Amino acid sequence: MRLSDLEGFQNIIIQAHDNPDPDAIASAFGLYTYYAAKGKNVRIVYSGRTQIQKSNQVLMIAECEIPIEYVDAGTDFGDALLITVDCQHGEGNVSDLKADHIAIIDHHQGTGEGDYREVVPYLGSCSTLVWSMMGKEGFDIEDNVKLGTAFYYGLMTDTGNFMEVSHPLDRDMMDTINYSKALIKLFTNSNISLEELEIAGEALIHYDYDEENACLVMHSKPCDPNILGFVNDLALQVDKIKVSVVFNEASAGYKLSVRSCSKEVKANELASYLTEVIGSGGGHTEKAGGYIDRELFEKNCKESSMEEYLKNKLKEYFANSEIIYAKEYNISLDGMSKYVKKHIQRGFVDLSKILPQGTPITIRTLEGDVDTKVDEKYYILIGLKGEVYPILKDKFYKSYHESEDKYEFHGEYDPAVHIKDEGRVLNLISHAKACVNYDTSCIYARELDKIVKIFTFWDEDSYYLGKPGDYLACRVDDTKDVYIIERDIFFKTYDPA
């Protein structure tokens, strides 16, 4: 769904969820700005048992001049389009307002029903989603600092001060949005109330500790997502705790905050594991978060409570994880089969022909950011899913040849180069040429039936993750070179030898 698809409606009501947080308020403000500019009769509303009282939200509304208003539950707007934002019509966290037509714009998985629907659960905030949708319509908000500030603060609060940001679109908005640093500081310094301080204290007192795995689970009362991160940061300072998870009821499900100070556990990977199938999760290696949909939890999980589910899931995670340190590992070839690499198209870019030698850049991909400098000795190689890595030109020509075919990319997110000194962004795909590998080298590989984490020769501080269904592989000519190949990449890249 695009924002322009809804421009046929003259009367538009934008509804945030009950007790709206900064992200709901900001994303509603973005939609209001867009449709008001299109000449529509547009309002921002919310309902529920209580009106907005938190000081940071009151300040945000006042300073950004957001025209949000409280209405009674059950209000019928008649001949209008009702857009529920950061929530889904018919779910438990949003009052039942009525209109002839319903649309949903949300970044949570859910089952709300509407005539129009745009749900993108891998984003850190609904603000990012609305910002992206406005961008697709060519709607420029560069000069709208108040909206930019609202978007920035919405993402900030929904991702634990950006520690749970996992998708490059979230990072794109952070880098390009024009916002007021003074207002963000003002909102941040008014973020925790005395009531929330009590909620944090109660969560810290009532915890469940797994001594064998140095892991903690805590249940918090409903509160702003920032409070969950605050609780977790305090818990991780305890000497016997390596991993900490805190959750509470939020929206139509559960919000999680995940922390890790163990190199054998990445917080973003654990958050993804805990929410798989029933929600979404991601973030940074040390700080991450997630969301679990209540209906999906009740449908797919046998546990009677979220606390019981998290405790069991964490025990399962630790019990079914194998850790491999490549320097010390002697792989057994039993059960492994031989495979040969296919001839497949990839993309490559010579950045030295586009940017000056030595230019500091950040390459942004779906897998994360890579900081480097332009070097005339290297090409940038683009993999099947948009994974990017530098390759020496000499090595490139030993393994690949340039193809006359047009390069086509089918990944979820186009990798881009952010030029640090200029604040400019360069789309790599638009500059890429096609190449095909000469190399048809062989590997040994076997399918994984458990989680495997590999600490390679060249990086002993960070592991590569393999999930059940992925493949553990090593080169035929060097069995010490052990690595993981994702399942979908494996079958696209290798054939049985």
C-alpha positions in Angstrom: 0.0 0.0 0.0 1.2 3.6 -0.8 0.1 6.8 0.9 -1.2 8.0 -2.5 -3.6 5.1 -2.6 -5.6 6.8 0.1 -5.7 10.2 -1.4 -9.2 9.6 -2.8 -10.7 10.1 0.7 -11.4 13.7 1.7 -12.0 13.1 5.4 -9.1 11.3 7.1 -8.9 10.4 10.8 -5.5 9.2 12.1 -5.8 7.1 15.3 -2.9 6.4 17.6 -3.2 3.5 20.1 -4.5 4.1 23.6 -2.0 5.8 25.9 0.1 6.7 22.8 3.9 6.6 23.1 6.2 9.0 21.2 6.4 6.7 18.2 2.7 6.5 17.8 2.4 10.3 18.2 5.2 10.9 15.7 4.0 8.5 13.0 0.5 10.0 13.3 2.0 13.5 12.9 3.8 12.4 9.7 0.5 11.1 8.2 -1.3 14.3 9.3 1.5 16.4 7.6 1.2 14.5 4.3 -2.5 14.5 4.0 -3.0 18.0 5.2 -0.6 19.1 2.4 -2.8 17.3 0.0 -5.8 19.4 1.0 -7.6 16.8 3.1 -9.7 17.3 6.2 -7.5 15.4 8.6 -7.4 14.9 12.4 -5.1 13.0 14.8 -7.1 11.3 17.6 -6.7 8.8 20.4 -8.9 7.3 23.1 -8.7 5.0 26.1 -9.1 5.2 29.8 -6.4 7.9 30.4 -5.3 11.0 28.5 -1.6 11.8 27.8 0.2 12.8 31.0 3.8 11.9 30.7 6.0 15.0 30.7 8.1 14.0 27.8 5.1 13.4 25.6 3.4 16.6 26.7 6.5 18.5 25.8 6.8 16.7 22.5 3.2 17.6 21.5 3.7 21.2 22.5 7.1 21.9 21.1 6.5 20.0 17.8 3.0 21.5 17.5 1.2 18.2 17.0 -2.6 18.6 16.8 -3.6 15.4 18.6 -6.9 15.3 20.4 -8.7 12.9 22.8 -12.0 11.4 21.8 -14.5 9.1 23.5 -14.4 5.4 22.8 -17.0 4.4 20.3 -16.9 7.7 18.4 -18.3 7.2 14.9 -16.7 9.4 12.2 -19.1 8.2 9.5 -18.1 9.0 5.9 -14.3 9.0 6.6 -11.1 6.9 6.4 -9.8 5.9 9.8 -6.1 5.1 9.7 -4.8 3.2 12.8 -1.1 3.9 13.1 1.4 2.0 15.3 -1.5 -0.3 16.0 -4.2 -2.3 14.3 -7.9 -1.8 14.3 -9.7 -4.4 16.4 -6.8 -5.3 18.6 -6.7 -4.9 22.4 -4.5 -1.8 22.7 -6.7 0.5 20.6 -10.2 1.7 21.3 -12.9 0.9 18.8 -13.5 4.0 16.9 -15.7 3.8 13.8 -15.6 5.0 10.2 -16.9 3.7 6.9 -13.3 2.8 5.8 -10.3 1.4 7.7 -6.6 1.5 7.0 -3.7 0.1 9.0 -0.1 1.3 9.1 2.0 -0.6 11.7 5.4 -2.1 12.4 4.1 -4.9 14.6 2.9 -8.3 13.4 -0.8 -8.5 14.0 -4.2 -9.6 12.8 -6.1 -6.3 12.7 -8.6 -6.0 9.8 -8.8 -3.1 7.4 -9.6 -2.1 3.8 -6.0 -1.0 3.3 -3.0 -2.4 5.1 0.8 -1.7 5.3 2.5 -3.7 8.0 6.4 -4.0 8.1 7.4 -5.8 11.3 11.2 -5.7 10.7 11.4 -1.9 11.3 12.4 -0.5 14.7 9.6 2.1 14.7 6.4 3.1 12.9 8.0 6.5 12.4 10.5 4.9 10.1 7.7 3.2 8.2 5.8 6.5 7.7 9.0 8.4 6.8 9.8 5.8 4.2 6.3 5.9 2.7 6.5 9.7 2.5 9.8 9.4 0.7 8.4 7.0 -1.8 5.8 9.6 -2.7 8.6 12.2 -3.2 7.3 14.2 -0.2 10.2 16.4 1.1 10.3 17.1 4.8 13.9 18.4 4.9 12.7 21.9 6.1 10.2 20.5 8.6 12.4 20.3 11.7 9.4 19.7 14.0 8.3 16.6 12.1 11.9 15.5 11.8 12.4 15.8 15.6 9.2 13.9 16.2 10.3 11.0 13.9 13.8 10.9 15.4 12.4 10.8 19.0 9.8 8.2 18.0 12.6 5.8 16.7 14.8 6.7 19.6 12.2 5.8 22.3 11.0 2.6 20.5 14.5 1.2 20.1 16.0 1.9 23.6 18.0 4.9 22.5 18.8 3.3 19.1 20.3 0.2 20.7 17.7 -2.1 19.2 17.9 -0.6 15.7 18.5 -3.5 13.3 17.2 -2.5 9.8 19.2 -0.2 7.5 16.0 1.9 6.8 16.0 2.9 10.5 19.7 3.9 10.2 18.9 5.8 7.0 16.3 7.9 8.8 18.6 8.5 11.7 21.3 9.8 9.4 19.2 11.9 7.0 16.4 13.4 9.1 16.7 17.1 10.1 15.9 17.4 13.8 16.4 19.7 16.8 19.1 18.4 19.2 18.0 20.8 21.8 14.4 19.4 21.8 15.6 15.8 21.9 17.7 16.7 24.9 14.7 18.4 26.5 12.4 15.4 25.9 15.1 12.9 27.1 15.7 14.7 30.4 11.9 14.5 31.1 11.6 10.8 30.3 11.3 8.9 33.6 8.5 9.7 36.1 8.5 8.7 39.8 5.9 6.0 38.9 8.2 4.5 36.3 11.1 4.5 38.8 9.0 2.4 41.0 8.1 0.1 38.1 11.8 -0.4 37.4 12.6 -1.1 41.1 9.8 -3.7 41.3 11.0 -5.5 38.2 14.6 -5.6 39.5 13.4 -7.1 42.8 11.2 -9.8 41.3 13.6 -11.7 39.0 14.2 -15.3 37.9 17.9 -16.2 37.7 19.4 -19.2 35.9 22.7 -19.8 37.5 24.0 -22.4 35.1 23.7 -20.0 32.1 24.2 -16.7 34.1 20.8 -15.5 32.7 18.1 -13.4 34.2 14.4 -13.0 33.3 12.3 -10.1 34.6 8.7 -9.1 34.3 7.8 -5.4 34.3 4.5 -3.7 34.6 3.4 -1.8 31.4 5.6 1.1 30.8 7.5 3.1 28.1 10.0 0.9 26.2 12.8 3.0 27.5 12.2 1.8 31.0 12.7 -1.8 29.9 16.2 -0.8 28.7 16.9 1.1 31.8 16.0 -2.0 33.9 18.1 -4.2 31.8 21.2 -2.0 31.8 21.1 -2.0 35.7 20.7 -5.8 35.8 23.7 -6.4 33.5 26.0 -4.6 36.0 25.5 -7.5 38.4 28.7 -9.6 38.4 26.9 -13.0 38.0 24.7 -11.9 35.1 25.8 -12.3 31.5 22.5 -12.2 29.7 19.3 -10.4 30.8 15.8 -10.3 29.3 13.0 -8.1 30.6 9.4 -8.0 29.2 6.1 -6.4 29.7 2.6 -6.2 28.1 2.6 -3.7 25.3 0.2 -3.0 22.4 -1.4 -6.3 21.4 1.4 -8.4 22.8 4.7 -8.2 24.7 7.7 -6.0 24.4 11.2 -7.5 25.1 14.5 -5.9 26.0 17.6 -8.1 25.7 21.1 -7.5 26.9 24.3 -9.5 26.7 27.9 -9.0 27.9 29.0 -12.4 26.8 30.8 -12.8 23.4 29.2 -16.2 23.0 25.7 -14.5 23.0 24.7 -11.7 20.6 21.7 -9.8 22.0 20.3 -9.2 18.5 20.6 -12.8 17.6 19.0 -13.9 20.9 16.1 -11.4 20.4 15.5 -12.8 17.0 15.5 -16.4 18.4 13.1 -15.5 21.2 10.6 -13.9 18.8 10.9 -16.2 15.8 7.5 -17.1 14.2 5.6 -15.2 16.9 7.0 -11.7 16.5 10.2 -9.9 15.5 13.4 -8.9 17.1 16.8 -7.4 16.4 19.3 -4.6 17.4 22.9 -4.6 18.4 25.3 -7.3 19.6 25.0 -6.1 23.2 21.6 -4.4 23.3 18.5 -5.5 21.4 14.8 -5.9 21.7 11.7 -7.5 20.2 8.0 -7.7 20.1 5.8 -10.9 20.5 2.3 -10.8 19.1 -0.2 -12.1 21.8 -2.4 -14.0 19.3 0.5 -15.7 17.7 1.9 -16.6 21.1 -1.3 -18.2 22.2 -1.6 -20.0 18.9 1.9 -21.4 18.7 3.2 -21.8 22.3 2.2 -24.4 24.9 3.3 -22.3 27.9 0.6 -20.6 29.9 2.6 -17.4 30.5 5.2 -15.3 28.8 7.6 -15.6 31.7 7.4 -19.4 31.5 7.9 -19.3 27.7 11.0 -17.1 28.0 12.6 -19.2 30.7 12.0 -22.4 28.7 13.2 -20.8 25.4 16.4 -19.6 27.0 17.2 -23.0 28.5 16.5 -24.5 25.0 18.8 -21.9 23.4 21.8 -22.6 25.7 21.3 -26.4 25.6 21.1 -26.6 21.8 23.9 -24.2 20.9 27.3 -25.5 19.8 30.3 -23.1 19.9 33.2 -23.7 17.5 36.5 -21.9 17.9 38.1 -22.5 14.4 41.7 -22.3 15.7 41.1 -25.3 18.0 38.5 -27.2 15.9 39.2 -30.4 14.0 36.1 -31.0 11.8 34.8 -34.5 11.3 33.9 -35.2 7.7 31.5 -38.0 8.8 28.0 -37.1 7.5 29.4 -34.4 5.2 28.9 -34.4 1.4 30.9 -32.8 -1.3 29.5 -29.9 -3.3 30.8 -27.7 -6.2 30.2 -24.0 -6.6 27.8 -22.9 -9.4 28.5 -20.2 -11.9 26.3 -17.4 -10.6 25.9 -13.7 -11.2 27.1 -11.2 -8.6 27.6 -7.4 -8.8 30.8 -5.4 -8.4 31.7 -1.7 -8.1 34.9 0.2 -8.6 34.5 3.0 -6.1 37.9 4.5 -7.0 36.3 5.6 -10.4 33.5 7.4 -8.6 35.1 8.8 -5.4 38.6 10.1 -4.6 41.2 7.7 -3.2 41.1 7.5 0.6 37.6 8.9 0.9 36.1 7.7 4.3 32.8 5.9 3.7 30.3 3.7 5.4 28.8 0.9 3.4 25.3 0.2 4.6 23.8 -3.2 4.0 21.0 -5.3 5.4 23.6 -7.1 7.6 24.9 -3.8 9.1 27.3 -1.0 8.5 30.9 -1.4 7.3 33.3 1.5 7.8 36.2 1.7 5.3 38.0 4.0 2.8 38.0 4.1 -1.0 41.0 2.1 -2.2 41.9 1.8 -5.8 43.3 -1.7 -5.2 39.8 -3.0 -4.3 36.5 -3.7 -5.9 33.3 -3.9 -3.8 31.6 -7.2 -4.4 27.8 -7.6 -3.9 26.4 -11.0 -2.9 23.0 -12.5 -3.6 21.2 -11.0 -0.6 23.0 -7.6 -0.8 25.9 -8.7 1.4 28.9 -6.5 0.6 32.7 -7.0 1.0 35.9 -5.6 -0.5 38.0 -7.8 -2.7 41.5 -7.1 -4.1 41.3 -6.6 -7.9 44.0 -9.2 -8.5 42.1 -11.7 -6.5 38.8 -10.7 -8.2 40.2 -11.4 -11.7 41.4 -14.9 -10.6 37.9 -15.8 -9.5 35.5 -13.7 -11.5 35.1 -12.3 -15.0 32.9 -9.3 -16.0 29.7 -10.4 -17.7 28.0 -8.6 -20.6 24.6 -9.2 -19.0 22.9 -6.4 -17.2 23.3 -6.7 -13.4 20.1 -7.4 -11.6 19.6 -7.2 -7.9 16.7 -8.9 -6.1 17.5 -8.3 -2.4 15.3 -6.6 0.2 17.5 -3.5 0.7 19.8 -1.8 -1.8 23.3 -1.5 -0.3 24.5 2.1 -0.3 27.7 4.1 0.4 27.4 7.0 2.9 30.2 9.5 2.2 31.1 10.8 5.6 32.7 14.1 4.8 29.9 15.2 2.5 26.8 13.7 4.0 26.0 12.3 0.6 24.6 8.8 -0.2 25.5 6.7 -3.2 23.4 3.7 -4.3 25.8 0.9 -5.0 23.3 -1.0 -7.2 23.0 1.8 -9.7 26.8 1.7 -10.3 27.2 -2.0 -10.2 28.3 -4.2 -13.1 27.6 -7.9 -13.4 30.3 -10.6 -12.9 30.3 -14.4 -12.9 32.8 -16.6 -11.0 35.4 -18.8 -12.8 35.9 -20.7 -9.6 34.2 -24.0 -9.2 36.0 -25.1 -6.1 34.6 -27.8 -3.9 33.5 -27.9 -0.3 32.3 -30.4 2.3 29.0 -29.5 3.9 26.3 -30.8 6.1 22.9 -29.5 7.2 22.7 -28.2 10.8 20.2 -29.6 13.3 21.1 -27.2 16.0 22.4 -23.6 16.5 26.1 -23.4 15.7 28.4 -20.3 16.4 31.7 -20.2 14.7 34.6 -17.9 15.9 36.8 -17.8 12.8 40.6 -17.5 12.5 40.4 -13.8 11.5 37.8 -12.8 14.2 38.0 -14.4 17.6 35.6 -11.8 19.2 32.5 -12.2 17.1 30.8 -15.4 15.8 29.0 -16.3 12.6 25.6 -17.9 13.4 24.2 -21.0 11.8 20.6 -22.0 12.4 19.0 -25.4 12.0 18.6 -25.9 8.2 21.7 -23.8 7.4 24.9 -25.6 6.4 28.3 -26.1 8.1 31.0 -26.1 5.5 34.7 -26.3 4.9 37.0 -26.1 1.9 38.1 -29.4 0.5 41.7 -28.1 0.3 41.6 -26.6 3.8 39.4 -28.3 6.3 40.4 -25.7 9.0 38.5 -23.0 7.0 35.2 -23.7 8.6 32.2 -21.4 8.0 28.4 -21.1 7.8 26.3 -20.9 4.6 22.6 -19.8 5.0 20.2 -22.4 3.6 18.8 -20.3 0.8 22.2 -19.1 -0.2 23.6 -22.6 -0.2 21.2 -24.0 -2.7 21.6 -21.0 -5.0 25.4 -21.3 -4.8 26.3 -25.0 -4.8 25.5 -28.3 -6.6 26.3 -31.8 -5.4 29.7 -32.7 -6.7 
